[in-house]
Amino acid sequence: MIDISEPIRFWLTALGFFIGIFGRYVLFSVTFWWLFNISMKEQFAHREVQTRPRRPYQHLREIGWSVLTSLIFTAMAMGMLLAWESGYTKIYTDLSDYPWYWYPISMLLVLFLHETYYYWLHRWMHKPGVYRWIHKTHHDSITTSAWTSFSFHPLESTLQAIIIPALMFLIPLHITAVGAVLLIMTISSAINHLNTEIYPRDFDRHWLGRWLIGATHHGLHHSQFRYNYGLYFTFWDKWMKTESPDFHKLFSKKTASRKE
């Protein structure tokens, strides 16, 4: 456990968290941008549906909002660290404290609850009186990229950031599982905003793939606004009949030339 009682240690720890959070965003954004805009540009050029061009300086605007998002996430992380040091959270460090099978179950439970929270929060943020103040910043990126994944208004960043720390007060989670959940969140968000479908043909109808959100699924949310509100999974959209009727057709079109 890290002792951050001294001011200088506190601020150095906060700086470390910020570098980790923002650096992780930059790392995955650069990696996916390079893979799907430089390295594989020729391979995917004939497969992708043409979309509106990105506005000038869109990436710079997205990075600016992402800096603010990372600062808010850092503040939440520091709050959780202080709460953990004071013994208020359910985070544990000894794997023997719980049966081995609790580790994957706890992660799936957190992901399910995060998905549920985000789906209903997302629908609320699309209400006309709320949208312009909170969610419009993210939707200014109509044609998305991995750089869009952290581009939120500070109010939205705060609303998104509170759920996982809140769950840490209720659900026992190993410290490495906390890191794994945050890593899954970052990778998933980058993939979903790529605007290039990375999953194989017919994956949208696969027994696993039909429940996972990818670039085509979330891209339709940015272009159509009233469909596809999920974060990691499609089940709430399926259950609530909010999955875009164009999803399977567009997915097939984007992946038609790929081998099985």
Secondary structure as GFF3:
##gff-version 3
##sequence-region A 1 260
A	DSSP	alpha_helix	7	34	.	.	.	ID=ss1
A	DSSP	pi_helix	35	39	.	.	.	ID=ss2
A	DSSP	alpha_helix	41	45	.	.	.	ID=ss3
A	DSSP	alpha_helix	58	85	.	.	.	ID=ss4
A	DSSP	beta_strand	91	92	.	.	.	ID=ss5
A	DSSP	three_ten_helix	95	97	.	.	.	ID=ss6
A	DSSP	alpha_helix	102	125	.	.	.	ID=ss7
A	DSSP	alpha_helix	128	134	.	.	.	ID=ss8
A	DSSP	alpha_helix	136	139	.	.	.	ID=ss9
A	DSSP	three_ten_helix	146	150	.	.	.	ID=ss10
A	DSSP	alpha_helix	154	161	.	.	.	ID=ss11
A	DSSP	alpha_helix	163	167	.	.	.	ID=ss12
A	DSSP	beta_strand	173	174	.	.	.	ID=ss13
A	DSSP	alpha_helix	175	192	.	.	.	ID=ss14
A	DSSP	three_ten_helix	203	205	.	.	.	ID=ss15
A	DSSP	three_ten_helix	209	211	.	.	.	ID=ss16
A	DSSP	alpha_helix	215	224	.	.	.	ID=ss17
A	DSSP	alpha_helix	235	239	.	.	.	ID=ss18
A	DSSP	alpha_helix	247	255	.	.	.	ID=ss19
###
